[in-house]
Amino acid sequence: MRGLTAMKYNVALLHYSCPPVVGGVEEVIRQHASLLTRYYHNVKVFAGDGGQFDTGTEVEINPLLGSRNREVLDVHQSGIEGRPEKMEALTGRIYGYLLEALRGFDLLIAHNVLTMPFNLPLSAALHRIGREGLIPIISWNHDSPYFYQDYPEHLDLFPWLILKRAYAGIHYVVISESRREMFARLYGNRKRLYVIPNGIDPIRFFFLDKSTVRFIQEQRLFEAEFLMVHPSRLHRRKNMELSIRVTRCLRDLGLGARLLITGAHDPHEPKSLTYYRELVDLAAELGIEDHVMIMAEYIFESGETLPADRITIRDLYLISDILFLPSLQEGFGIPLLESGMIKLPVVCSNIPPFREIGGEDVCFFDLNDSPDQVAAKILDFVGTLKPHRMFRRVIREYAWDNIYHERLFPLLERVIGTYRKPDDWAFRA
């Protein structure tokens, strides 16, 4: 399903520790909690160490879930010495705690605790819960000691051998294709091994304004193939109709281009409203009204209008592929300076102030060029920009919002659907 989820789930996230403890998996826990909350799921983090790291995410700390707990370390040593009784007892205590703590949850996502040797009683308790089918479990596999030649010898002995096996009742996520091959060799099969990569959250990374975030989500801009931003007031000398026609030509050439026009009305030019209506009509005439967005007149799905003073130009630059500036005349060109500051490629008309600012570091087109010619120059220009291609690839394949829609939410539905037992599911409230 796309867009907002039709189902809201109660999701438990589990790891040895969580933020503010610093670590790679801890950061993924933070990102997963933020992402799932953004799409209206109820999220709670269970960990052995850490604390409250986000006002929107509930956290429960139980030291028995940690990797440095004294009881856990003692039973590990007993196990190494061939005395597993203490480990069995602690496994029972953790199992009992989880039975109560996870009551009412639809799904448990356990990060690394079923693959790493840092709390074997916890691993064993989760295996028991998985075998008994008490709650859907996803083991999110980041790593395994068995992938390295120098792992301790006792990991090849009982009871640590449970870390080398995939168990019925548990689904496994791996973070890359290479990890999938490694876990498939370890487990002896690749069943229930789903690849969901780690991602990046542009919203947090760029510190995007809330209004921009709302606009991005409604328009699915992180999934766009190519974004052009034209930051100008609504004035004829800004030549916005060329931006619209070039967008049409790019789409005709097979590039899924979309155009962002800031489009604030000029307070000193009443004719700007007439110009705005002409631009809207032109986009409709060319059949790209859904791909041309004039921000100052944007209406949210709630019916609210995006105020012009809430349009954050920097945010639009940060998510766009190029700055497109086809002005007929300018006294200067501040958007070129702004783009230079964040390394946004520039395509602009060949007029004196732009030549003075851009020099040999921007792509120029002549105002006599046809829209088709300008579109061709854009394709040639961006085709040489490896950072541009990398940026678009990262956004398309690794932005958490896209991962959520394409991989994570479908998996949640599949796993929960497999386990749902309306009458006897022990963990349902």
MIMARLO-585241 format. One record per residue (C-alpha): residue number from 1; x, y, z; residue in one letter. Coordinates in pm, whole numbers, padded with zeros to 5 digits. Last residue first. Example, Ala and Ser with C-alpha at 12.3 -4.5 7.8 and 13.67 -1.06 7.14 Angstrom:
// MIMARLO-585241
+-----+--------+--------+--------+-----+
|   n |     xx |     yy |     zz | res |
+-----+--------+--------+--------+-----+
|   2 |  01367 | -00106 |  00714 |   S |
|   1 |  01230 | -00450 |  00780 |   A |
+-----+--------+--------+--------+-----+
//
This chain:
// MIMARLO-585241
+-----+--------+--------+--------+-----+
|   n |     xx |     yy |     zz | res |
+-----+--------+--------+--------+-----+
| 429 | -00474 | -00730 |  02472 |   A |
| 428 | -00335 | -00965 |  02211 |   R |
| 427 | -00020 | -01137 |  02328 |   F |
| 426 | -00163 | -01485 |  02369 |   A |
| 425 | -00306 | -01519 |  02020 |   W |
| 424 | -00591 | -01757 |  02088 |   D |
| 423 | -00904 | -01624 |  01924 |   D |
| 422 | -00798 | -01378 |  01650 |   P |
| 421 | -00482 | -01562 |  01540 |   K |
| 420 | -00266 | -01328 |  01330 |   R |
| 419 |  00069 | -01482 |  01259 |   Y |
| 418 |  00096 | -01476 |  00880 |   T |
| 417 | -00081 | -01142 |  00853 |   G |
| 416 |  00170 | -00990 |  01094 |   I |
| 415 |  00459 | -01108 |  00880 |   V |
| 414 |  00309 | -01001 |  00548 |   R |
| 413 |  00184 | -00664 |  00676 |   E |
| 412 |  00518 | -00585 |  00838 |   L |
| 411 |  00699 | -00691 |  00521 |   L |
| 410 |  00484 | -00463 |  00304 |   P |
| 409 |  00558 | -00180 |  00553 |   F |
| 408 |  00935 | -00229 |  00536 |   L |
| 407 |  01003 | -00277 |  00168 |   R |
| 406 |  00867 | -00024 | -00083 |   E |
| 405 |  00680 |  00220 |  00140 |   H |
| 404 |  00922 |  00214 |  00434 |   Y |
| 403 |  01233 |  00206 |  00218 |   I |
| 402 |  01100 |  00514 |  00037 |   N |
| 401 |  01044 |  00700 |  00363 |   D |
| 400 |  01383 |  00585 |  00493 |   W |
| 399 |  01568 |  00744 |  00203 |   A |
| 398 |  01799 |  00469 |  00076 |   Y |
| 397 |  01694 |  00375 | -00277 |   E |
| 396 |  01553 |  00692 | -00434 |   R |
| 395 |  01727 |  00947 | -00212 |   I |
| 394 |  02062 |  00768 | -00229 |   V |
| 393 |  02031 |  00716 | -00604 |   R |
| 392 |  01939 |  01081 | -00660 |   R |
| 391 |  02239 |  01200 | -00464 |   F |
| 390 |  02473 |  00952 | -00634 |   M |
| 389 |  02358 |  01064 | -00977 |   R |
| 388 |  02407 |  01428 | -00882 |   H |
| 387 |  02751 |  01356 | -00736 |   P |
| 386 |  02840 |  01183 | -01066 |   K |
| 385 |  02755 |  01489 | -01274 |   L |
| 384 |  02820 |  01419 | -01643 |   T |
| 383 |  02465 |  01306 | -01719 |   G |
| 382 |  02339 |  01618 | -01544 |   V |
| 381 |  02475 |  01836 | -01822 |   F |
| 380 |  02374 |  01623 | -02120 |   D |
| 379 |  02020 |  01587 | -01988 |   L |
| 378 |  01997 |  01959 | -01915 |   I |
| 377 |  02128 |  02045 | -02260 |   K |
| 376 |  01863 |  01821 | -02419 |   A |
| 375 |  01590 |  01993 | -02217 |   A |
| 374 |  01715 |  02333 | -02334 |   V |
| 373 |  01707 |  02220 | -02695 |   Q |
| 372 |  01354 |  02086 | -02661 |   D |
| 371 |  01240 |  02408 | -02493 |   P |
| 370 |  01374 |  02598 | -02795 |   S |
| 369 |  01695 |  02796 | -02765 |   D |
| 368 |  01662 |  03170 | -02828 |   N |
| 367 |  01718 |  03243 | -02460 |   L |
| 366 |  02055 |  03074 | -02490 |   D |
| 365 |  02146 |  02799 | -02248 |   F |
| 364 |  02410 |  02804 | -01977 |   F |
| 363 |  02530 |  02520 | -01751 |   C |
| 362 |  02718 |  02644 | -01445 |   V |
| 361 |  03081 |  02644 | -01333 |   D |
| 360 |  03246 |  02822 | -01624 |   E |
| 359 |  03152 |  03168 | -01501 |   G |
| 358 |  02850 |  03146 | -01274 |   G |
| 357 |  02846 |  03495 | -01120 |   I |
| 356 |  02945 |  03709 | -01419 |   E |
| 355 |  02766 |  03483 | -01665 |   R |
| 354 |  02451 |  03505 | -01452 |   F |
| 353 |  02475 |  03884 | -01441 |   P |
| 352 |  02524 |  03905 | -01821 |   P |
| 351 |  02248 |  03669 | -01946 |   I |
| 350 |  02299 |  03313 | -02067 |   N |
| 349 |  01990 |  03157 | -01913 |   S |
| 348 |  02040 |  02913 | -01631 |   C |
| 347 |  02119 |  02555 | -01534 |   V |
| 346 |  02279 |  02533 | -01188 |   V |
| 345 |  02404 |  02227 | -00998 |   P |
| 344 |  02339 |  02244 | -00620 |   L |
| 343 |  02671 |  02253 | -00431 |   K |
| 342 |  02514 |  02385 | -00107 |   I |
| 341 |  02677 |  02730 | -00110 |   M |
| 340 |  02681 |  02743 | -00488 |   G |
| 339 |  02305 |  02709 | -00494 |   S |
| 338 |  02266 |  03009 | -00265 |   E |
| 337 |  02502 |  03216 | -00480 |   L |
| 336 |  02315 |  03120 | -00794 |   L |
| 335 |  01986 |  03202 | -00621 |   P |
| 334 |  02121 |  03558 | -00559 |   I |
| 333 |  02129 |  03643 | -00928 |   G |
| 332 |  02203 |  04010 | -01009 |   F |
| 331 |  02022 |  04281 | -01200 |   G |
| 330 |  01819 |  04023 | -01384 |   E |
| 329 |  01658 |  03992 | -01725 |   Q |
| 328 |  01495 |  03717 | -01933 |   L |
| 327 |  01523 |  03472 | -01644 |   S |
| 326 |  01558 |  03100 | -01721 |   P |
| 325 |  01676 |  02989 | -01373 |   L |
| 324 |  01673 |  02614 | -01315 |   F |
| 323 |  01844 |  02504 | -00994 |   L |
| 322 |  01916 |  02135 | -01028 |   I |
| 321 |  01859 |  01802 | -00857 |   D |
| 320 |  01630 |  01920 | -00578 |   S |
| 319 |  01594 |  01804 | -00216 |   I |
| 318 |  01842 |  02050 | -00064 |   L |
| 317 |  01739 |  02340 | -00284 |   Y |
| 316 |  01377 |  02305 | -00175 |   L |
| 315 |  01480 |  02309 |  00190 |   D |
| 314 |  01696 |  02617 |  00134 |   R |
| 313 |  01399 |  02799 | -00017 |   I |
| 312 |  01189 |  02754 |  00297 |   T |
| 311 |  00834 |  02842 |  00199 |   I |
| 310 |  00669 |  02938 |  00528 |   R |
| 309 |  00644 |  03308 |  00436 |   D |
| 308 |  00441 |  03220 |  00128 |   A |
| 307 |  00177 |  03055 |  00343 |   P |
| 306 |  00091 |  02697 |  00239 |   L |
| 305 | -00285 |  02694 |  00204 |   T |
| 304 | -00498 |  02472 |  00427 |   E |
| 303 | -00754 |  02238 |  00272 |   G |
| 302 | -00644 |  01932 |  00473 |   S |
| 301 | -00490 |  01782 |  00159 |   E |
| 300 | -00259 |  02084 |  00154 |   F |
| 299 | -00320 |  02367 | -00089 |   I |
| 298 | -00018 |  02507 | -00274 |   Y |
| 297 | -00058 |  02864 | -00392 |   E |
| 296 |  00284 |  02989 | -00286 |   A |
| 295 |  00442 |  02657 | -00383 |   M |
| 294 |  00367 |  02652 | -00751 |   I |
| 293 |  00397 |  02279 | -00819 |   M |
| 292 |  00432 |  02150 | -01173 |   V |
| 291 |  00415 |  01770 | -01202 |   H |
| 290 |  00044 |  01718 | -01141 |   D |
| 289 | -00042 |  01996 | -01389 |   E |
| 288 |  00167 |  01818 | -01650 |   I |
| 287 | -00084 |  01776 | -01934 |   G |
| 286 |  00060 |  02052 | -02152 |   L |
| 285 | -00267 |  02248 | -02140 |   E |
| 284 | -00284 |  02195 | -01764 |   A |
| 283 |  00067 |  02333 | -01715 |   A |
| 282 | -00021 |  02628 | -01939 |   L |
| 281 | -00343 |  02700 | -01749 |   D |
| 280 | -00156 |  02708 | -01417 |   V |
| 279 |  00105 |  02940 | -01567 |   L |
| 278 | -00161 |  03174 | -01705 |   E |
| 277 | -00332 |  03183 | -01364 |   R |
| 276 | -00004 |  03284 | -01199 |   Y |
| 275 |  00050 |  03558 | -01455 |   Y |
| 274 | -00290 |  03707 | -01374 |   T |
| 273 | -00199 |  03698 | -01003 |   L |
| 272 |  00133 |  03868 | -01078 |   S |
| 271 | -00047 |  04162 | -01242 |   K |
| 270 | -00084 |  04328 | -00901 |   P |
| 269 |  00293 |  04397 | -00897 |   E |
| 268 |  00440 |  04554 | -00581 |   H |
| 267 |  00351 |  04263 | -00351 |   P |
| 266 |  00508 |  04022 | -00605 |   D |
| 265 |  00320 |  03699 | -00556 |   H |
| 264 |  00530 |  03410 | -00429 |   A |
| 263 |  00598 |  03154 | -00696 |   G |
| 262 |  00834 |  02912 | -00526 |   T |
| 261 |  00827 |  02707 | -00843 |   I |
| 260 |  00905 |  02336 | -00801 |   L |
| 259 |  00912 |  02138 | -01124 |   L |
| 258 |  00894 |  01761 | -01168 |   R |
| 257 |  01090 |  01555 | -01418 |   A |
| 256 |  01030 |  01186 | -01484 |   G |
| 255 |  01294 |  01166 | -01757 |   L |
| 254 |  01176 |  00979 | -02068 |   G |
| 253 |  01249 |  01243 | -02331 |   L |
| 252 |  00882 |  01346 | -02330 |   D |
| 251 |  00918 |  01405 | -01957 |   R |
| 250 |  01210 |  01634 | -02023 |   L |
| 249 |  01008 |  01817 | -02287 |   C |
| 248 |  00716 |  01879 | -02049 |   R |
| 247 |  00953 |  02010 | -01783 |   T |
| 246 |  01110 |  02235 | -02046 |   V |
| 245 |  00766 |  02380 | -02120 |   R |
| 244 |  00702 |  02451 | -01751 |   I |
| 243 |  01040 |  02616 | -01699 |   S |
| 242 |  00985 |  02818 | -02017 |   L |
| 241 |  00656 |  02944 | -01876 |   E |
| 240 |  00845 |  03064 | -01572 |   M |
| 239 |  01025 |  03334 | -01770 |   N |
| 238 |  01134 |  03533 | -01462 |   K |
| 237 |  01073 |  03847 | -01669 |   R |
| 236 |  00704 |  03766 | -01647 |   R |
| 235 |  00690 |  03801 | -01269 |   H |
| 234 |  00568 |  03557 | -01006 |   L |
| 233 |  00849 |  03572 | -00756 |   R |
| 232 |  01136 |  03338 | -00816 |   S |
| 231 |  01295 |  03015 | -00699 |   P |
| 230 |  01282 |  02765 | -00989 |   H |
| 229 |  01360 |  02420 | -00849 |   V |
| 228 |  01401 |  02120 | -01076 |   M |
| 227 |  01342 |  01770 | -00938 |   L |
| 226 |  01426 |  01445 | -01117 |   F |
| 225 |  01314 |  01088 | -01053 |   E |
| 224 |  01073 |  01180 | -00776 |   A |
| 223 |  01033 |  00927 | -00495 |   E |
| 222 |  01150 |  01165 | -00224 |   F |
| 221 |  00893 |  01409 | -00359 |   L |
| 220 |  00595 |  01196 | -00256 |   R |
| 219 |  00369 |  01502 | -00307 |   Q |
| 218 |  00192 |  01473 |  00029 |   E |
| 217 |  00513 |  01373 |  00205 |   Q |
| 216 |  00723 |  01650 |  00057 |   I |
| 215 |  00461 |  01915 |  00137 |   F |
| 214 |  00434 |  01803 |  00499 |   R |
| 213 |  00811 |  01799 |  00529 |   V |
| 212 |  00834 |  02147 |  00383 |   T |
| 211 |  00579 |  02275 |  00633 |   S |
| 210 |  00770 |  02111 |  00918 |   K |
| 209 |  01097 |  02276 |  00814 |   D |
| 208 |  01375 |  02038 |  00712 |   L |
| 207 |  01667 |  01972 |  00945 |   F |
| 206 |  01870 |  01841 |  00648 |   F |
| 205 |  01971 |  01511 |  00808 |   F |
| 204 |  01645 |  01487 |  01004 |   R |
| 203 |  01418 |  01518 |  00701 |   I |
| 202 |  01668 |  01348 |  00474 |   P |
| 201 |  01640 |  01030 |  00684 |   D |
| 200 |  01910 |  00787 |  00577 |   I |
| 199 |  01880 |  00418 |  00525 |   G |
| 198 |  01995 |  00078 |  00641 |   N |
| 197 |  01907 | -00178 |  00382 |   P |
| 196 |  01607 | -00411 |  00387 |   I |
| 195 |  01693 | -00751 |  00238 |   V |
| 194 |  01459 | -01028 |  00345 |   Y |
| 193 |  01583 | -01370 |  00456 |   L |
| 192 |  01271 | -01579 |  00523 |   R |
| 191 |  01424 | -01875 |  00340 |   K |
| 190 |  01789 | -01832 |  00246 |   R |
| 189 |  01916 | -02169 |  00358 |   N |
| 188 |  02205 | -02331 |  00547 |   G |
| 187 |  02183 | -02080 |  00829 |   Y |
| 186 |  02545 | -01965 |  00803 |   L |
| 185 |  02557 | -01985 |  00424 |   R |
| 184 |  02229 | -01793 |  00395 |   A |
| 183 |  02359 | -01546 |  00653 |   F |
| 182 |  02662 | -01467 |  00437 |   M |
| 181 |  02463 | -01443 |  00113 |   E |
| 180 |  02210 | -01209 |  00275 |   R |
| 179 |  02493 | -01000 |  00421 |   R |
| 178 |  02619 | -00942 |  00067 |   S |
| 177 |  02270 | -00847 | -00047 |   E |
| 176 |  02251 | -00588 |  00229 |   S |
| 175 |  02089 | -00515 |  00566 |   I |
| 174 |  01948 | -00855 |  00653 |   V |
| 173 |  01595 | -00914 |  00778 |   V |
| 172 |  01496 | -01248 |  00926 |   Y |
| 171 |  01152 | -01387 |  01002 |   H |
| 170 |  01104 | -01598 |  01314 |   I |
| 169 |  00844 | -01870 |  01368 |   G |
| 168 |  01071 | -02144 |  01244 |   A |
| 167 |  01426 | -02085 |  01360 |   Y |
| 166 |  01736 | -01982 |  01172 |   A |
| 165 |  02052 | -02130 |  01320 |   R |
| 164 |  02405 | -02016 |  01396 |   K |
| 163 |  02319 | -01816 |  01709 |   L |
| 162 |  02161 | -02126 |  01864 |   I |
| 161 |  02509 | -02278 |  01862 |   L |
| 160 |  02590 | -02069 |  02168 |   W |
| 159 |  02437 | -02338 |  02391 |   P |
| 158 |  02620 | -02559 |  02304 |   F |
| 157 |  02959 | -02524 |  02137 |   L |
| 156 |  03087 | -02343 |  01826 |   D |
| 155 |  03074 | -02010 |  02010 |   L |
| 154 |  03316 | -02159 |  02264 |   H |
| 153 |  03599 | -02122 |  02014 |   E |
| 152 |  03595 | -01741 |  02029 |   P |
| 151 |  03567 | -01562 |  01690 |   Y |
| 150 |  03895 | -01496 |  01509 |   D |
| 149 |  03797 | -01587 |  01154 |   Q |
| 148 |  03509 | -01343 |  01116 |   Y |
| 147 |  03163 | -01402 |  00970 |   F |
| 146 |  03075 | -01626 |  01265 |   Y |
| 145 |  03063 | -01323 |  01494 |   P |
| 144 |  02739 | -01217 |  01325 |   S |
| 143 |  02617 | -00881 |  01195 |   D |
| 142 |  02323 | -00652 |  01120 |   H |
| 141 |  02044 | -00907 |  01137 |   N |
| 140 |  01701 | -00762 |  01216 |   W |
| 139 |  01522 | -01063 |  01365 |   S |
| 138 |  01156 | -01010 |  01294 |   I |
| 137 |  00922 | -01170 |  01546 |   I |
| 136 |  00546 | -01223 |  01519 |   P |
| 135 |  00408 | -01287 |  01868 |   I |
| 134 |  00325 | -01597 |  02072 |   L |
| 133 |  00418 | -01847 |  01804 |   G |
| 132 |  00558 | -02097 |  02052 |   E |
| 131 |  00875 | -02136 |  01847 |   R |
| 130 |  00919 | -01758 |  01832 |   G |
| 129 |  00871 | -01714 |  02206 |   I |
| 128 |  01126 | -01990 |  02269 |   R |
| 127 |  01373 | -01833 |  02027 |   H |
| 126 |  01323 | -01500 |  02203 |   L |
| 125 |  01407 | -01654 |  02540 |   A |
| 124 |  01718 | -01820 |  02395 |   A |
| 123 |  01849 | -01491 |  02254 |   S |
| 122 |  01783 | -01314 |  02586 |   L |
| 121 |  01966 | -01589 |  02774 |   P |
| 120 |  02252 | -01552 |  02519 |   L |
| 119 |  02315 | -01185 |  02592 |   N |
| 118 |  02623 | -01059 |  02404 |   F |
| 117 |  02667 | -01348 |  02162 |   P |
| 116 |  02531 | -01176 |  01845 |   M |
| 115 |  02276 | -01316 |  01599 |   T |
| 114 |  01944 | -01324 |  01781 |   L |
| 113 |  02009 | -00998 |  01968 |   V |
| 112 |  02109 | -00819 |  01646 |   N |
| 111 |  01802 | -00592 |  01638 |   H |
| 110 |  01479 | -00754 |  01755 |   A |
| 109 |  01165 | -00629 |  01581 |   I |
| 108 |  00859 | -00744 |  01778 |   L |
| 107 |  00514 | -00728 |  01624 |   L |
| 106 |  00147 | -00674 |  01704 |   D |
| 105 |  00200 | -00564 |  02064 |   F |
| 104 | -00073 | -00603 |  02326 |   G |
| 103 |  00139 | -00796 |  02576 |   R |
| 102 |  00505 | -00745 |  02498 |   L |
| 101 |  00612 | -00659 |  02853 |   A |
| 100 |  00422 | -00951 |  03011 |   E |
|  99 |  00562 | -01233 |  02801 |   L |
|  98 |  00893 | -01048 |  02779 |   L |
|  97 |  00941 | -01057 |  03157 |   Y |
|  96 |  00859 | -01427 |  03173 |   G |
|  95 |  01107 | -01508 |  02896 |   Y |
|  94 |  01371 | -01298 |  03071 |   I |
|  93 |  01320 | -01496 |  03393 |   R |
|  92 |  01322 | -01830 |  03210 |   G |
|  91 |  01643 | -01742 |  03026 |   T |
|  90 |  01795 | -01653 |  03362 |   L |
|  89 |  01718 | -02004 |  03490 |   A |
|  88 |  01851 | -02173 |  03176 |   E |
|  87 |  02171 | -01972 |  03195 |   M |
|  86 |  02222 | -02071 |  03558 |   K |
|  85 |  02184 | -02438 |  03463 |   E |
|  84 |  02431 | -02421 |  03171 |   P |
|  83 |  02739 | -02537 |  03368 |   R |
|  82 |  02998 | -02638 |  03107 |   G |
|  81 |  03261 | -02378 |  03199 |   E |
|  80 |  03166 | -02163 |  02900 |   I |
|  79 |  02806 | -02174 |  03021 |   G |
|  78 |  02908 | -02062 |  03367 |   S |
|  77 |  03098 | -01770 |  03215 |   Q |
|  76 |  02791 | -01666 |  03016 |   H |
|  75 |  02582 | -01704 |  03331 |   V |
|  74 |  02807 | -01456 |  03511 |   D |
|  73 |  02806 | -01205 |  03222 |   L |
|  72 |  02426 | -01203 |  03216 |   V |
|  71 |  02401 | -01157 |  03590 |   E |
|  70 |  02654 | -00870 |  03577 |   R |
|  69 |  02469 | -00683 |  03301 |   N |
|  68 |  02705 | -00574 |  03025 |   R |
|  67 |  02507 | -00689 |  02718 |   S |
|  66 |  02169 | -00557 |  02825 |   G |
|  65 |  01823 | -00713 |  02830 |   L |
|  64 |  01846 | -00801 |  03201 |   L |
|  63 |  01909 | -00430 |  03269 |   P |
|  62 |  01544 | -00351 |  03186 |   N |
|  61 |  01487 | -00011 |  03025 |   I |
|  60 |  01150 |  00079 |  02877 |   E |
|  59 |  01131 |  00356 |  02618 |   V |
|  58 |  00823 |  00530 |  02478 |   E |
|  57 |  00880 |  00718 |  02154 |   T |
|  56 |  00735 |  01060 |  02064 |   G |
|  55 |  00948 |  01263 |  02308 |   T |
|  54 |  01262 |  01109 |  02167 |   D |
|  53 |  01572 |  00978 |  02343 |   F |
|  52 |  01437 |  00844 |  02673 |   Q |
|  51 |  01707 |  00619 |  02809 |   G |
|  50 |  01998 |  00390 |  02739 |   G |
|  49 |  02076 |  00039 |  02866 |   D |
|  48 |  01903 | -00298 |  02867 |   G |
|  47 |  01661 | -00211 |  02591 |   A |
|  46 |  01293 | -00212 |  02498 |   F |
|  45 |  01171 |  00056 |  02257 |   V |
|  44 |  00801 |  00128 |  02212 |   K |
|  43 |  00631 |  00230 |  01892 |   V |
|  42 |  00268 |  00302 |  01807 |   N |
|  41 |  00236 |  00329 |  01431 |   H |
|  40 |  00124 |  00660 |  01281 |   Y |
|  39 |  00349 |  00676 |  00976 |   Y |
|  38 |  00584 |  00924 |  01141 |   R |
|  37 |  00596 |  00693 |  01444 |   T |
|  36 |  00734 |  00416 |  01223 |   L |
|  35 |  01005 |  00645 |  01087 |   L |
|  34 |  01110 |  00796 |  01419 |   S |
|  33 |  01133 |  00458 |  01592 |   A |
|  32 |  01320 |  00310 |  01296 |   H |
|  31 |  01565 |  00602 |  01293 |   Q |
|  30 |  01638 |  00581 |  01665 |   R |
|  29 |  01684 |  00204 |  01645 |   I |
|  28 |  01915 |  00258 |  01346 |   V |
|  27 |  02120 |  00496 |  01563 |   E |
|  26 |  02146 |  00231 |  01836 |   E |
|  25 |  02262 | -00018 |  01572 |   V |
|  24 |  02550 |  00214 |  01480 |   G |
|  23 |  02644 |  00312 |  01831 |   G |
|  22 |  02613 |  00586 |  02092 |   V |
|  21 |  02404 |  00524 |  02404 |   V |
|  20 |  02157 |  00815 |  02407 |   P |
|  19 |  02015 |  00613 |  02247 |   P |
|  18 |  01930 |  00243 |  02275 |   C |
|  17 |  02092 | -00062 |  02431 |   S |
|  16 |  02085 | -00441 |  02409 |   Y |
|  15 |  01824 | -00417 |  02136 |   H |
|  14 |  01446 | -00447 |  02102 |   L |
|  13 |  01185 | -00253 |  01904 |   L |
|  12 |  00818 | -00319 |  01984 |   A |
|  11 |  00555 | -00227 |  01725 |   V |
|  10 |  00186 | -00163 |  01786 |   N |
|   9 |  00044 | -00144 |  01438 |   Y |
|   8 | -00165 |  00113 |  01256 |   K |
|   7 | -00341 | -00019 |  00949 |   M |
|   6 | -00449 |  00180 |  00644 |   A |
|   5 | -00097 |  00318 |  00614 |   T |
|   4 | -00055 |  00668 |  00477 |   L |
|   3 |  00058 |  00677 |  00119 |   G |
|   2 |  00115 |  00355 | -00069 |   R |
|   1 |  00000 |  00000 |  00000 |   M |
+-----+--------+--------+--------+-----+
//
